[in-house]
Amino acid sequence: MQKGTKYALILGAIPFITLVFALPLVNRIKPIVLGLPFLLFWILSWVLLTPLILFIAYLLEEKFNSPKEGGKE
């Protein structure tokens, strides 16, 4: 596996881990953040952060695994 692919997979796993496995750790009603219970705020935050993280993973993949010039892609 190429270096950029490893980084992209690790980065892509972060939202999955935080949305699936960290939920029991943050399952609280209080504190209230922006008028939302903390659990709802946590889920909403990660839903909004996931595209940003995946874009960074895409950039890493492109940086480390760019096709060689003159060769076939």
KOLGUKE-778961 format. One record per residue (C-alpha): chain; residue in three letters; y, z, x; residue number from 1. Coordinates in steps of 0.05 Angstrom, whole numbers. Last residue first. Example, Ala and Ser with C-alpha at 12.3 -4.5 7.8 and 13.67 -1.06 7.14 Angstrom:
+------+--------+--------+--------+--------+---------+
| mise | drense |     yy |     zz |     xx | koldren |
+------+--------+--------+--------+--------+---------+
|    A |    ser |    -21 |    143 |    273 |       2 |
|    A |    ala |    -90 |    156 |    246 |       1 |
+------+--------+--------+--------+--------+---------+
***
This chain:
+------+--------+--------+--------+--------+---------+
| mise | drense |     yy |     zz |     xx | koldren |
+------+--------+--------+--------+--------+---------+
|    A |    glu |    133 |   -310 |    -51 |      73 |
|    A |    lys |    118 |   -367 |     -4 |      72 |
|    A |    gly |    146 |   -363 |     65 |      71 |
|    A |    gly |    211 |   -388 |     95 |      70 |
|    A |    glu |    244 |   -320 |     93 |      69 |
|    A |    lys |    195 |   -262 |     84 |      68 |
|    A |    pro |    193 |   -231 |     15 |      67 |
|    A |    ser |    229 |   -165 |      6 |      66 |
|    A |    asn |    182 |   -105 |      6 |      65 |
|    A |    phe |    224 |    -49 |     36 |      64 |
|    A |    lys |    291 |    -64 |      3 |      63 |
|    A |    glu |    264 |    -94 |    -62 |      62 |
|    A |    glu |    218 |    -35 |    -74 |      61 |
|    A |    leu |    273 |     14 |    -58 |      60 |
|    A |    leu |    320 |    -22 |   -106 |      59 |
|    A |    tyr |    267 |    -20 |   -161 |      58 |
|    A |    ala |    256 |     55 |   -150 |      57 |
|    A |    ile |    332 |     65 |   -156 |      56 |
|    A |    phe |    330 |     26 |   -221 |      55 |
|    A |    leu |    272 |     70 |   -245 |      54 |
|    A |    ile |    312 |    133 |   -230 |      53 |
|    A |    leu |    372 |    107 |   -268 |      52 |
|    A |    pro |    328 |     85 |   -327 |      51 |
|    A |    thr |    296 |    155 |   -329 |      50 |
|    A |    leu |    361 |    195 |   -328 |      49 |
|    A |    leu |    377 |    185 |   -402 |      48 |
|    A |    val |    307 |    203 |   -426 |      47 |
|    A |    trp |    308 |    260 |   -376 |      46 |
|    A |    ser |    372 |    289 |   -405 |      45 |
|    A |    leu |    348 |    281 |   -477 |      44 |
|    A |    ile |    284 |    319 |   -462 |      43 |
|    A |    trp |    320 |    376 |   -427 |      42 |
|    A |    phe |    375 |    380 |   -482 |      41 |
|    A |    leu |    320 |    384 |   -535 |      40 |
|    A |    leu |    286 |    440 |   -497 |      39 |
|    A |    phe |    352 |    477 |   -485 |      38 |
|    A |    pro |    371 |    478 |   -559 |      37 |
|    A |    leu |    429 |    432 |   -570 |      36 |
|    A |    gly |    503 |    448 |   -581 |      35 |
|    A |    leu |    523 |    421 |   -513 |      34 |
|    A |    val |    472 |    468 |   -482 |      33 |
|    A |    ile |    447 |    527 |   -523 |      32 |
|    A |    pro |    411 |    577 |   -480 |      31 |
|    A |    lys |    367 |    593 |   -518 |      30 |
|    A |    ile |    313 |    556 |   -556 |      29 |
|    A |    arg |    265 |    556 |   -498 |      28 |
|    A |    asn |    207 |    511 |   -478 |      27 |
|    A |    val |    230 |    499 |   -406 |      26 |
|    A |    leu |    165 |    517 |   -371 |      25 |
|    A |    pro |    120 |    489 |   -425 |      24 |
|    A |    leu |    158 |    423 |   -419 |      23 |
|    A |    ala |    148 |    416 |   -344 |      22 |
|    A |    phe |     82 |    378 |   -349 |      21 |
|    A |    val |    100 |    320 |   -394 |      20 |
|    A |    leu |    174 |    304 |   -389 |      19 |
|    A |    thr |    184 |    329 |   -318 |      18 |
|    A |    ile |    120 |    296 |   -292 |      17 |
|    A |    phe |    135 |    230 |   -325 |      16 |
|    A |    pro |    207 |    230 |   -301 |      15 |
|    A |    ile |    185 |    243 |   -229 |      14 |
|    A |    ala |    128 |    193 |   -228 |      13 |
|    A |    gly |    174 |    134 |   -220 |      12 |
|    A |    leu |    202 |    163 |   -155 |      11 |
|    A |    ile |    133 |    172 |   -127 |      10 |
|    A |    leu |    113 |    102 |   -148 |       9 |
|    A |    ala |    176 |     71 |   -119 |       8 |
|    A |    tyr |    168 |    108 |    -53 |       7 |
|    A |    lys |     96 |     85 |    -47 |       6 |
|    A |    thr |    114 |     14 |    -65 |       5 |
|    A |    gly |    170 |     13 |    -13 |       4 |
|    A |    lys |    121 |     34 |     42 |       3 |
|    A |    gln |     68 |    -18 |     26 |       2 |
|    A |    met |      0 |      0 |      0 |       1 |
+------+--------+--------+--------+--------+---------+
***
